[in-house]
Amino acid sequence: MAKIFCVANQKGGVGKTTSAVNLAAGLAKIGQRVLLVDLDPQGNATMGSGVDKRALELTVYDVLLENASIKEAAVHSEQVGYHVLGANRELSGAEIELVSLERRNERLKGALKAVDGDYDFVLVDCPPSLSMLTLNGLCAAHGVVVPMQCEYFALEGLTDLVNTIKQVHANMNPDLEIIGLLRVMFDPRTTLQQQVSDQLKEHFGDKVFDTVIPRNVRLAEAPSYGVPGVVFDPSAKGSKAFIAFAKEMVARIKKMRL
């Protein structure tokens, strides 16, 4: 049975897509079967996984409108070792089209049931807003991985996200929970970041992943080459951190009852 996780944060620019593609690549490197679902119309996770979003014949848009199955629309990216259900600008139109449809929040959930035995992990890269697309991701998921920077405004955004997850848990998906908080772009030399990190551990306890992703130039460079940092430069500090995070993720899931 595939474990389905949203990589989500309502605050933009916190490294959601970087975390999603590098976790997917890290999981693939340690032998897991992975599907990455790009729910952001910008298609950054698609391009960052070595897939040209402009050349896709079928995308997650077709899956949400039930014009195609995931088996038909997903492509295997040889460069990164996992499957990608890609997105492009077409997806922005899905918001409007889904409004009048039945089960509009559960389209992705229904589509993923058909490939339940094909993957160990399904990662959903959500847009930075509480939209119909994000709701589809949250309704389909077993849990949420929250990448966040250790800064003051990030704490405020986290409060909003936790409230959103509680609402979805109560009204749409009783299985949904926060799997863990991932500290990204971390610079231990900055006193404020260290203080916020300590606050997170104090408040959320073991919900904070042990792995910390450092601020790393190689991770930032990788998208311009169309691959995750884990593939672009496996020896970089950031890449090694994501491999460690993938291992921690697998270990954590084994302990949880999902």
TASUL-V199338 format. One record per backbone hydrogen bond with DSSP energy under -0.5 kcal/mol. CO is the residue of the C=O (numbers start at 0). NH is the residue of the N-H. Records with the same first field share a line. If there is no record, write none. Layout:
# TASUL-V199338
CO->NH / NH
This chain:
# TASUL-V199338
1->3
2->4 / 121
3->141 / 142
4->123
5->7 / 144
6->125
14->18
15->19
16->20
17->21
18->22
19->23
20->24
21->25
22->26
23->27
24->28
25->29
26->31
27->30
31->33
32->119 / 120
33->82
34->36 / 122
35->37 / 84
36->38 / 124
38->40
39->42
42->46
43->47
45->48 / 50
46->49
50->52
51->54
52->55
58->61 / 62
59->63
60->64
61->66 / 67
62->65
68->72
69->73
74->76 / 83
75->77
76->79 / 80 / 81
81->76
82->35
83->74 / 85
84->37
85->59
87->90
88->91
89->92
90->93 / 94
92->96
93->97
94->98
95->99
97->100
100->103
102->105
105->109
106->110
107->111
108->112
109->113
110->113
111->114
112->115
114->117 / 118
115->1
119->2
120->34
121->4
122->36 / 124
123->6 / 125
124->38
126->128
128->130
130->134
131->135
132->136
133->137
134->138
135->139
136->140
141->176
142->5
143->145 / 178 / 179
144->7 / 146
145->181
147->183
148->150
150->154
151->154 / 155
152->156
153->157
154->158
155->159
156->160
157->161
158->162
159->163
160->164
161->165
162->166
163->167
164->168
165->169
166->170
167->171 / 172
172->175
176->143 / 178
179->145
180->182 / 208
181->147 / 183
182->212
185->187 / 214
186->189
188->190
189->193
190->194
191->195
192->196
193->197
194->198
195->199
196->200
197->201
198->202
199->203
200->204
203->206
204->207
206->180 / 208
210->182
211->213
212->185
215->219
216->220
217->221
218->222
220->223
221->224 / 226
222->225
227->230 / 231
228->232
232->235
235->239
236->240
237->241
238->242
239->243
240->244
241->245
242->246
243->247
244->248
245->249
246->250
247->251
248->252
249->253
250->254
251->255
255->257
